[in-house]
Amino acid sequence: MENCRIRWRKVLYEHQAFPDNYVDQRFLEELQKNIYVRQYEYWSVVRESSVVTQQLASVCVFVVLWWYMDQGVLLPHWLFGTGLLFSLIGYLLFDVIDTGQGRRQNGRTRWADLKSATLFLTFTYGFSPLLKTLTESISTDTIYAMSVFMLLGHLVFFDYGANAAVVSSTLSLNMAIFASVCLASRLPRSFHAFVTVTFAIQIFALWPMLQKKLKASVPCCYLGVTVLCTVSALLGLLTISGVAALLFALLLFSVSFLCPLYLIQLQHYKDNIHGPWDEAEIKDDLPQFLK
């Protein structure tokens, strides 16, 4: 009865005649629900899903071109020359969009970039016989299985722009290069292996950099490039297997249209509660506070 006559106050600096874990009837008055829920629009989510769609298309294009070389349909000299031409165009386009700001910040020149590219091509070509014979003692089925798992890992850990613990650009790139080395070892000649690894660097390392720059600076152009890459991947896969092309088209449709719709529908089921039991958040900038 004595506790009922004394009004409880939510303060720490005052000794009160209540247990430490005591709360009164006003405790739930400060309850708030879904105050930090982000409202999504369907077509904006569809546009953001283009990052995933384009990376799936890139992996598909890489596998299709590797299959073409393995079957003798595509000459490695043609792929190497075309890859170098598109890399040069992409480099110039990136420099035009960026207005050279990235090079100035890093203190690099075009001559330094040319030397780095030449050094990479020289070392890769020199080690191509080793890459060709690196996995000769491993069965072909094991090589294909490892390549599949590495490419799947590349897609899982790829940086799609999300702030998540699973994202690791370095790990994603390494897994893609490892898959390219495994697949290159099953091609007829060492020059095929050299072209495969070089193309893997172009499509898995250089191409995503240009994608991000296009998305940030020229969104309309980025969407056009995404559609072009997706159609090219589907047409290339269709020449190999109609069933595989159909399944890949269903996968792209699900990622681009069904998953965004499902995400928006799930927002209605969110029930996050907030109240006085939440941990305190420091709003001020800590470095400025410590000065």
C-alpha positions as CSV (number, residue, x, y, z in Angstrom):
1,M,0.0,0.0,0.0
2,E,2.9,2.3,0.7
3,N,4.3,1.8,-2.8
4,C,0.8,2.7,-4.3
5,R,0.8,6.0,-2.5
6,I,4.2,7.0,-3.8
7,R,4.4,7.9,-7.4
8,W,7.1,6.1,-9.4
9,R,9.4,8.2,-11.5
10,K,11.5,6.9,-14.4
11,V,14.9,8.2,-13.2
12,L,18.1,6.5,-12.3
13,Y,19.6,9.1,-10.0
14,E,16.9,9.0,-7.3
15,H,16.5,6.3,-4.7
16,Q,12.9,5.1,-4.7
17,A,10.9,2.6,-2.7
18,F,10.4,0.3,-5.7
19,P,12.3,-2.7,-7.1
20,D,14.8,-2.1,-9.8
21,N,12.7,-3.9,-12.4
22,Y,9.4,-2.1,-11.4
23,V,7.3,-0.3,-14.1
24,D,3.9,1.2,-13.8
25,Q,0.9,1.3,-16.0
26,R,2.4,4.0,-18.2
27,F,5.1,1.7,-19.5
28,L,3.3,0.7,-22.7
29,E,2.1,4.2,-23.4
30,E,5.4,4.9,-25.2
31,L,5.1,1.8,-27.4
32,Q,5.6,2.5,-31.1
33,K,5.3,0.2,-34.0
34,N,7.1,0.2,-37.4
35,I,8.5,3.7,-37.0
36,Y,11.6,2.8,-39.1
37,V,9.8,0.8,-41.8
38,R,10.8,1.8,-45.3
39,Q,8.0,2.1,-47.8
40,Y,9.0,0.6,-51.2
41,E,7.6,1.3,-54.6
42,Y,7.3,-1.6,-57.0
43,W,9.0,-0.2,-60.0
44,S,11.9,1.3,-58.0
45,V,12.5,-2.1,-56.5
46,V,12.4,-3.6,-60.1
47,R,15.0,-1.1,-61.2
48,E,17.2,-1.9,-58.2
49,S,16.9,-5.7,-59.0
50,S,18.6,-5.0,-62.3
51,V,22.0,-5.3,-60.5
52,V,21.2,-8.9,-59.8
53,T,19.8,-9.5,-63.2
54,Q,22.9,-8.1,-64.9
55,Q,25.3,-10.2,-62.8
56,L,23.3,-13.3,-63.6
57,A,23.6,-12.4,-67.3
58,S,27.3,-11.8,-67.0
59,V,27.9,-15.3,-65.5
60,C,25.7,-16.8,-68.3
61,V,27.6,-14.9,-71.0
62,F,30.9,-16.2,-69.6
63,V,29.8,-19.8,-69.5
64,V,28.3,-19.6,-73.0
65,L,31.5,-18.2,-74.5
66,W,33.5,-20.8,-72.7
67,W,31.3,-23.5,-74.2
68,Y,31.7,-22.0,-77.6
69,M,35.5,-22.2,-77.3
70,D,35.3,-25.7,-76.0
71,Q,33.2,-26.8,-78.9
72,G,35.4,-25.0,-81.5
73,V,32.6,-22.6,-82.5
74,L,34.4,-19.5,-81.2
75,L,38.1,-18.8,-82.0
76,P,40.0,-17.5,-79.0
77,H,41.8,-14.9,-81.1
78,W,38.4,-13.3,-82.0
79,L,37.3,-13.3,-78.4
80,F,40.6,-11.8,-77.2
81,G,40.5,-9.1,-79.8
82,T,36.9,-8.3,-79.2
83,G,37.4,-8.3,-75.4
84,L,40.3,-5.8,-75.7
85,L,38.3,-3.5,-77.9
86,F,35.3,-3.4,-75.6
87,S,37.7,-3.0,-72.6
88,L,39.2,0.1,-74.3
89,I,35.8,1.5,-75.1
90,G,34.7,0.9,-71.5
91,Y,37.8,2.5,-70.1
92,L,37.3,5.6,-72.2
93,L,33.6,5.7,-71.4
94,F,34.4,5.4,-67.6
95,D,36.9,8.2,-67.9
96,V,34.5,10.4,-69.7
97,I,31.7,9.8,-67.2
98,D,34.1,10.2,-64.2
99,T,35.8,13.2,-65.9
100,G,39.2,11.8,-64.7
101,Q,38.4,12.4,-61.1
102,G,39.1,8.9,-59.9
103,R,42.5,8.9,-61.6
104,R,43.4,12.2,-60.0
105,Q,42.4,11.1,-56.6
106,N,44.5,7.9,-56.9
107,G,47.4,9.8,-58.5
108,R,47.3,7.5,-61.6
109,T,47.8,8.4,-65.2
110,R,46.7,6.7,-68.4
111,W,50.2,5.6,-69.0
112,A,50.3,3.9,-65.6
113,D,47.0,2.1,-66.4
114,L,48.4,1.0,-69.7
115,K,51.5,-0.4,-68.0
116,S,49.4,-2.3,-65.5
117,A,47.2,-3.8,-68.2
118,T,50.3,-4.8,-70.3
119,L,52.0,-6.4,-67.2
120,F,48.8,-8.4,-66.4
121,L,48.5,-9.7,-70.0
122,T,52.2,-10.6,-70.1
123,F,52.1,-12.5,-66.8
124,T,48.8,-14.2,-67.6
125,Y,50.1,-15.3,-71.1
126,G,53.4,-16.5,-69.5
127,F,51.6,-18.6,-66.9
128,S,48.9,-19.9,-69.3
129,P,50.6,-23.3,-69.9
130,L,50.7,-23.7,-66.1
131,L,47.0,-22.8,-65.8
132,K,46.2,-25.3,-68.6
133,T,47.9,-28.2,-66.8
134,L,47.2,-27.1,-63.2
135,T,44.2,-29.4,-62.7
136,E,45.0,-32.2,-65.1
137,S,45.0,-34.8,-62.3
138,I,41.4,-33.8,-61.3
139,S,38.5,-35.5,-63.0
140,T,36.4,-33.4,-65.4
141,D,33.2,-33.9,-63.4
142,T,34.9,-32.6,-60.3
143,I,36.2,-29.6,-62.2
144,Y,32.7,-28.8,-63.5
145,A,31.2,-29.2,-60.0
146,M,33.8,-26.9,-58.5
147,S,33.2,-24.3,-61.2
148,V,29.4,-24.4,-60.5
149,F,29.9,-23.9,-56.8
150,M,32.5,-21.1,-57.3
151,L,30.2,-19.2,-59.7
152,L,27.3,-19.6,-57.3
153,G,29.5,-18.3,-54.5
154,H,30.5,-15.4,-56.7
155,L,26.8,-14.5,-57.1
156,V,26.2,-14.9,-53.4
157,F,29.1,-12.7,-52.2
158,F,28.9,-10.1,-55.0
159,D,28.5,-6.5,-53.9
160,Y,25.0,-5.6,-55.1
161,G,25.0,-2.4,-53.1
162,A,23.5,-3.8,-50.0
163,N,25.1,-3.2,-46.6
164,A,25.3,-6.8,-45.4
165,A,27.9,-9.0,-43.7
166,V,27.8,-11.6,-46.5
167,V,29.0,-9.0,-49.0
168,S,32.7,-9.5,-50.0
169,S,33.9,-8.1,-53.3
170,T,37.3,-9.7,-52.9
171,L,35.9,-13.2,-52.2
172,S,33.4,-12.9,-55.0
173,L,36.0,-12.0,-57.5
174,N,38.4,-14.7,-56.3
175,M,35.8,-17.3,-56.6
176,A,34.9,-16.2,-60.2
177,I,38.6,-16.3,-61.2
178,F,39.0,-19.7,-59.6
179,A,36.1,-21.0,-61.6
180,S,37.6,-19.5,-64.8
181,V,40.9,-21.3,-64.1
182,C,39.1,-24.6,-63.6
183,L,37.1,-24.2,-66.8
184,A,40.2,-23.0,-68.7
185,S,42.0,-26.2,-67.8
186,R,39.6,-28.2,-69.9
187,L,40.1,-26.2,-73.1
188,P,42.3,-27.5,-76.0
189,R,45.3,-25.2,-75.8
190,S,47.1,-22.9,-73.4
191,F,46.1,-19.8,-75.5
192,H,42.4,-20.8,-74.8
193,A,43.2,-20.8,-71.1
194,F,44.9,-17.3,-71.4
195,V,41.9,-15.9,-73.2
196,T,39.4,-17.4,-70.7
197,V,41.2,-16.0,-67.6
198,T,41.6,-12.6,-69.4
199,F,37.9,-12.5,-70.3
200,A,37.0,-13.5,-66.7
201,I,38.9,-10.4,-65.4
202,Q,37.1,-8.2,-67.9
203,I,33.6,-9.4,-67.2
204,F,33.9,-10.0,-63.4
205,A,36.2,-7.2,-62.4
206,L,36.2,-4.4,-64.9
207,W,32.6,-4.7,-66.2
208,P,31.0,-4.3,-62.7
209,M,33.0,-1.1,-62.1
210,L,31.5,0.4,-65.3
211,Q,28.1,-0.8,-64.3
212,K,28.2,1.1,-61.0
213,K,29.4,4.2,-62.7
214,L,26.6,4.0,-65.3
215,K,24.0,3.4,-62.6
216,A,25.2,6.4,-60.6
217,S,25.6,8.8,-63.5
218,V,23.5,7.7,-66.4
219,P,20.6,5.5,-65.1
220,C,18.7,5.4,-68.4
221,C,21.8,4.1,-70.2
222,Y,22.4,1.6,-67.4
223,L,18.9,0.1,-67.8
224,G,19.4,-0.1,-71.6
225,V,22.7,-1.9,-71.1
226,T,21.0,-4.3,-68.6
227,V,18.4,-5.2,-71.2
228,L,21.0,-5.7,-73.9
229,C,23.1,-8.0,-71.7
230,T,20.1,-10.0,-70.6
231,V,18.9,-10.5,-74.2
232,S,22.4,-11.4,-75.3
233,A,22.7,-14.0,-72.5
234,L,19.3,-15.5,-73.3
235,L,20.1,-15.7,-77.1
236,G,23.5,-17.2,-76.5
237,L,22.0,-19.8,-74.1
238,L,19.2,-20.6,-76.5
239,T,21.8,-21.7,-79.1
240,I,23.0,-24.3,-76.6
241,S,19.8,-25.5,-75.0
242,G,16.3,-24.4,-75.3
243,V,15.3,-25.8,-71.9
244,A,18.3,-24.1,-70.2
245,A,17.3,-20.8,-71.9
246,L,13.7,-21.2,-70.7
247,L,14.8,-21.9,-67.1
248,F,17.1,-19.0,-67.2
249,A,14.4,-16.7,-68.5
250,L,12.1,-17.8,-65.7
251,L,14.9,-17.1,-63.2
252,L,15.4,-13.6,-64.5
253,F,11.7,-13.0,-64.6
254,S,11.4,-14.1,-60.9
255,V,14.3,-12.0,-59.8
256,S,13.2,-8.9,-61.7
257,F,9.4,-8.9,-61.2
258,L,8.2,-11.6,-58.8
259,C,10.7,-11.1,-56.0
260,P,10.1,-7.3,-55.8
261,L,6.3,-7.9,-55.7
262,Y,6.8,-10.5,-52.9
263,L,9.1,-8.0,-51.0
264,I,6.4,-5.3,-51.1
265,Q,3.7,-7.7,-49.9
266,L,5.8,-8.8,-47.0
267,Q,6.0,-5.2,-45.7
268,H,2.4,-5.5,-44.5
269,Y,3.4,-8.2,-42.1
270,K,6.1,-6.2,-40.4
271,D,5.5,-5.6,-36.7
272,N,8.6,-4.0,-35.1
273,I,8.0,-2.5,-31.7
274,H,10.0,0.3,-30.1
275,G,9.8,1.7,-26.6
276,P,11.7,2.7,-23.5
277,W,13.3,-0.7,-23.4
278,D,15.3,0.0,-26.5
279,E,19.0,0.7,-26.2
280,A,20.1,4.3,-26.3
281,E,21.4,5.6,-29.6
282,I,24.1,8.2,-29.9
283,K,22.9,10.8,-32.4
284,D,25.9,13.1,-32.3
285,D,29.0,12.6,-34.4
286,L,31.4,10.8,-32.1
287,P,34.6,12.2,-33.6
288,Q,33.3,15.7,-33.3
289,F,32.2,14.9,-29.7
290,L,35.6,13.8,-28.7
291,K,37.4,16.9,-30.0
